[in-house]
Amino acid sequence: MHISITDDLKKRFHAACALRGLKMSQVVVEMIEQWLKANEAQLSRELKGRETVVN
């Protein structure tokens, strides 16, 4: 996965992770998992709605 963020944001994120002894990738994976957990029910409903329209 590749994302585009400003150099300043990357430096701040790197510093915050380093202060906590974490790798940036660990934190990104955790954030993605949290986002999916919070949004999967809604995403599932949206996909079901699209299937109904297509069929």
MODELLER restraints for C-alpha pairs under 7 A, 6 or more apart:
rsr = mdl.restraints
at = mdl.atoms
rsr.add(forms.Gaussian(group=physical.xy_distance, feature=features.Distance(at['CA:14:A'], at['CA:24:A']), mean=6.34, stdev=0.5))
rsr.add(forms.Gaussian(group=physical.xy_distance, feature=features.Distance(at['CA:17:A'], at['CA:23:A']), mean=6.14, stdev=0.5))
rsr.add(forms.Gaussian(group=physical.xy_distance, feature=features.Distance(at['CA:17:A'], at['CA:24:A']), mean=6.01, stdev=0.5))
